[in-house]
């Protein structure tokens, strides 16, 4: 469980990146809701990765 929690930020960043790549391949780059959601996932993932790894020490 601790390992999953440590990697939660990275998982969110990867999900956001996959959404961006999928939008790029499908040509759906004009939908601001999807692009905004993926940008929020990337930013929240980065912040949570930093915050969680500061608090959890092995």
Secondary structure, 3 states (H helix, E strand, C coil): CHHHHHCHHHHHHHHHHHHHHHHHHHCCCCCHHHHHHHHHHHHHHHHHHHHHHHHCCC
